[in-house]
């Protein structure tokens, strides 16, 4: 009887690679749509709806505190789904993470405000945010491996960048949904308009589930199963054998993740509302955020491809250095209060991020062997959420509250960039290394003949 570990012919491989990339990208788009809905609505709605008895900046801190809960959950989700992704397969873990994320997002729409149930609304919101974070924590690693492990040596950066494409796509959809229902609901957006995009996420999850059910397990995991090399305790094993790689994967993300949430979430605190904010209408700020998202459609796969040509570290370090400088330019342009300059600053703000995010998936995943890759890459990637992505809006609000200046926030971005530059310099360059040969697993070489396929699938 033919095993699922049967080797796939070269023409078939190309077809399965396309399906894997589509499934990964669509799935991550849906999950990040869910996640970014929360980050966009937090400063616009949740501060006043669930924490109305505080001054404006304290309400923002409270709302972003709930926002932070989701980031604390992400490494936990990485460990849970990393374990099962390395034990039972990439596909099963991805389907479970999608369902968990979708359920958490849908239920957010049903949480009553402070006026109805008091502080219980904020508590329920925190629990659902934690559920969302668990789902996202398991999503990234599986999506990246699905694309990377179906691809071939020499194209890993480009292939693995497509799941990263889901971030700007999800950001675009989330902001479009908020913008549309903000216009439709008008003043009632705070009452009911914000809830509709969360409810619609259930439809998107159904689409993503249908797509993911139709993909095959990756050749790497098929071969690990066939050779009986699946690790019994992958999380324990990867922490024991690859602690340096996990730490560097987390630290290298500081300059990518922290500024991203400042440029996409904190910007609404900084630019919308009354002084000390700049006083712009929320929709006027949503427009350039949408443009920044659209630019990511081009930039992320482009820089993933460039990392295949010139190496992961040179492209990544250039993006980190540019991020450190750009923070000062960004807030300088915002402080002019000239809408054209504000629009330009926000619209181009994610390009330095995209320079890092394109090659990042392959750079991190290449650091781990196939039998531990889901666990190692996911834990390293998601650990940064605890000290980079989650605290970033909180730190930005606190700095802005203390100094009443965006340049204080720019200084924080610069510190993140310096730390990431050091971490990137310490990571090994693997863009031109056949990782199957390096780890002795023979895991990405798929034999292209029917004879070999029959041999591999025999009892």
N, C-alpha and C positions, 0 to 999 in steps of 0.2 A: 504494500500500500504506500502510495506517495506521501511523504512527510511534508509538513509546511516548511521544513528547513531545506526543501529542494532548491537547488541552485537555479537562478533565473537567467535566461539568455540575455545577451547584450541589448537587442532591440526591446525586449520586455522590460529590461532595467530602466531604459529611458522613459518608457510609459509609466512605470511605477514611480519613478522619481518625480515626474510631473504631477501625478496624483498626490504624492506625499507632500509636495510643496504647496499645492492648492489646499489640501486638508489642513496643513499646519498653519498656513497664512489665514485662511478663513476662520479657523478655530481661534487663533490668537487675536484676530480682529474682534471677534465676538466677545471674548473674555476681557480684552482691554476696553472695549466699549463699555462693558459693565463697570469695570474698575474706574475708568475716567469719568463716567457719569457722576460717581460719588465725589471725585476730586474737584470737578467743576461746580457741582451744586453746593458743596460744603461752604465756601465763603459767601455764596449768593443767597442761600436759603437756610442751611442747617443751623448756623450761628443764631439767627433770630427765632427760628421755629422751635428748636429744642433747648436753647439756653438764653431765654429772653430777659432774664433778670440781672444781666451783667452789663458793664459798659461795652461798647463795640469791640475794642481790641481784646478784652477778656473773653467775650463770646467767641471771637475768632479762635483764640487759643483753645477754648473748650471744644469747639467743633473740630479743630485740627488734631486735638487729642484723641477723639474718636477715630479720626482719619488714620492716626498713627497705629491704632490697634490692628488694622489690617496689615500693616508692615511687620508688626511683631509676629503675626500668624504665618507670614510667608516662609520663613525658614522651617517652621514646623511642618507646613505643607510640603516643602521640598524634601524633608526627611521621610515623611509618610509616603508620598508618591514616588520619591527616589527609590525607596526600598522595593515597592511593588513594581516600579518600572524596570528595575534590574532583576527582579525575581520572576515576574509573570509576563513582562513585555511592555514595550512603549505604548502600544495601541490601547490596551486596557486601562492603563493609568491616565492616558489623555482623555478618554471618554468619561471616566469618573470625575476628573478635575473639571471638565466642562459642565457636567450636571451639577456639581456642588456649587460652582461659581454662579450659574444661572439661577438656581433656587435662592441663594442668598440675595442676589440682586433684585429678583422679583418681589421678595418679601419686604425689602426696604420701602417699596412704594406703599405698603399697607400700614406702616408704623404711624400711629397718631402723634400729633404734636404735643408740646408742653401744656397747652391750654386744655387738652383733653385728659391726659394721664400723667401730667407732671414729669418729674425726672425719669420715670419709667420709660418714656419714649427714648431718651438718650441712652439708657441702659440696653434696651432692645436693639437700638441702632448699633451699639458697640458689639453686641453678640453677632449680629448679621455681618458687620464689617469683618469680624474675626473669621466667619465662615467664608466670606469672599477671599480673604487673604490666604486661607488654606488652599482654596482652589487655584488661585494664581500661583501660589508657591509650587504646585505640582505641574502647572501648565508649561512653563517655559522650557524646562529641560527636555520633556518629551517632544515638544514641537521642533526644537532645534535638532534633536537626534533623529527624528523622523526624516527631516530633509537632508541632514549631513550624512547619515549612514546609508541612504539610498544613492548618494552621489559618489563621485570618484575623486581620487587624489588629484590635487591641483585645482579643484573647483569648490573646495569646502567652504571657503570664505563667502563666496557668492551664494551657494546653496543654503548655507546656514543663516544668511542675512534675510531670507524671505520670511521666516517666522517673526523676525524683528520688524519687518514691514507691517505686521499687525498692530504695532504700537501707534504709528501715525494714522493708520487707517481707523483704529478704534478711537483715537483722539478726535479725528475728523468727524466720525459718526456721532460721538457723544456730544461734541460741541454743536454740530448741526441740529441734533435733536433738541438740545437746550435752547438754541437760538430760535428754532421753529416754534416750539411751544411757549417760549417767552413772548414771541410776537402774537401768537394766537390767544394766549391767556391774559396777556397784558398785566395789569395790577394783581390779577388772581394767580399769577405764576407761583407766588409763595404759598398759596392755599392749596391748589390742585395741579397746576400746570407742570410742575417739576416731577410729579408722580408718573405721568404718562410714559416718558422714556424708559423708566424703570420697569413698568409693566410690559412694554414692547420687547424687552430683552428675552422674554420667554419664547417669543416667536423666533428670534435669532438663534437661541440655543437649539431649538428644534432643527433648524437648517444645519447648524454645525454638527449636530449629532448624526444626522442623515449622511453627511459627507464623510465623517470619520468612521462610521460603521463599514464603509466600502473600501477602506485601505487595507493593505497587508502589513504584517509585522516586518520590521527592518531586517535586511540580510545579516547584520551584525548579531542581533539577538537570536535569529533563527539558527545561526551557526553555533552560538554559545549553547543553545539548547541541544542541538544535534551532537555536540562534542561533550556535553554534560559538564560545562564549565561555568554554569550559573552560580553566582556567589550566594551562600545561604544567608549571610548577614552583611549586605553591601554597605549599609550606612556605617556600621562599626568598623568594617574593614577599610573603607576609604578614609575615615577620620584617623585611623591608626597608621595607614601607609602613606597618605598624601596630605598631611596637615598644612604644609607650606603652600601647596597648590590651592587649597581651599582658602587660606588666608589672603594670598595674593589676588585670587579671583574676586574676593569681597572688596579689598582695598582699591583695586584698579577701577572699580565702578564708582568711586566717590565723585570723580569729576564729571561723570556722565549722569548719574542718577539724581544727586542732590540739586544741581542746577536745573535739570529737567522739571522737577516739581516746583521749583521756584518760578520758572518761566511759564508754566502751564496752570498752576494752582494759586501760588502766592500773588501772581500778577493781578488777580481780581481783588485781593485785599489792598494792594498797593495803588491800583489805578481806578477802582470803582468806589463811589461814595463820597462822603464829606471829608474835609481835612482831618487828619494829615494825609488822607488819600488824595489822589490827583483830581477826583471829581468827574471822571468820564462815565458815560452810560455803559451798562454791562454789555449791551449788544455791540457797541463800538469797539470793545476790547475782544469780543468773541471773533470778530471778522479777521483780524491779523493772526489770531491763534489758529484759525482754520487754514489760513495761507501757510503758516509754519508746518502744519500737519501735511498739507499737500506737497510741499517741498520734500518732505521726508520720503514720499513715494519714490522719488528719484534718487535722493542722496544716500539712503541706507543701502540699497543693493549696489549702488555705484561704489561706495567706499568698501563694501564687502568684496567686490570684484578687484578693486585696487589693492586690497590686502593680499589677494592671491598673487598679484604681480610683484608687489614691492615688500611684502611681509606684513604681519599683523602689527608688530610693535611700532614701526615708523609711522604708519597711518594713525594708529591709536594715540601715540604720543603727540603727534601734531594736533590732533583734536583736543587733547587735554590741555596743551599749552594755549591753544586759541581760546578755550573756555575760560582759563584764568584771566586772560586779557579782556575778553569780551564783556565780562560782568561789569566792568567800569564804564565801557562804552554804552552798554545797555541802559544802565540807570542814568547815565548822563543824557542820553536821548530822551528817556521817559520824563526826566525833570524839566525838559524844555516846555512841556505841556502843549507843544505844537503837534496836532494830531498826525500830520504826515510823517514826522520823525518818530513819533510813538508807534505808528503803524509799521514803519520800516524796522524799528528795533525789535518788535515782537515777532514780525514775520520771518526775520532771519535768525532769531534767537536759537533755534534748534539745529542749525547747520553744524556748529561745533559738536553738539550732542550726536548728530548722525554720523560724523566722522569716527566717533568711537563705537557707536551702537552697531554700525555695519559689520566691522570685523570682530566685534566683541564675542559673539556667539561661538564662532569657530575657535577663537583664541582661548576661551575658557574650556570648551568641550574637549579640545585637543590635549588638554593637560592631564586627562584621565584615561585609563584603559577601558575598553568596551564593557567589561563585566562590572565596572564600578562607575561608569560614565554618567548615567542618569543621576545617581546619588551625589557624586562628587561635584558635577557641574551645577546641579540644582542648589545644593547647599551653599557652595561658594557664591553663586550668583545671588541667592536670596538673603544670605547673611547681611549683605550690604544694606538691605532694606531697613534693618534695625538701627543702623547708625548713619545712613545716608539718606535714602528716600523718605522714610517716615519722619525723622526729626527735621528735615529741611524746611518745610513750611512753618513749623513751630519755631525753629531758630530764626528764620527770616522775620516772622511776626515779632518775636521778642527783640531782635536787633532793631527793627524799625520802630518799635514802641520806645526803646531806650534812647536811640540816637536821632530819630525822626529823619533818617537819611538812608537812601538806597545804597550809598557807597559802603555802609557798614555790611550790608548783605553781599556786596561785590567782594569785600575782603574775605568773607566766609567762603565764597566761590573760589577765590584764589587759593586759599588753604587746601580746599578739596583737590584742586588741580595739581598742586605740588605733591600731595600724598599719592595721587594716582600716577603721576609721572615716575615717582620712585618705584612704585609697585610694578608698573609696566616694564621698567628697565630690568627688574629682577626676574620677570617671567621669561621662560625659554621661548625662543622663536621656533615655531613648528609649521609654518605655512608651507614649507617645501619638504617637510618630512612625511614619509608614508607612515602614519601612526600605527597601521596594522603591523608593519615590519618592526617598528620601534618597540612595541609591546609584545611582539611575538605571538600575535593572535590570528593572523591571516583573516581578519574579520571584514575587510571591505573588498576583497578580491572575489568577484563572482565569476565563476567559470562560464564560458560562453557557448559550450557545446552541449547537445542533448545527452551525449554519452556520459559526460561528467555529472550532469544533473541526475541521471538515472543512478549512477554510482553513489552519489551523495545521499540519495533518498532511500537507498536499499537498507533493510534491517541489519 
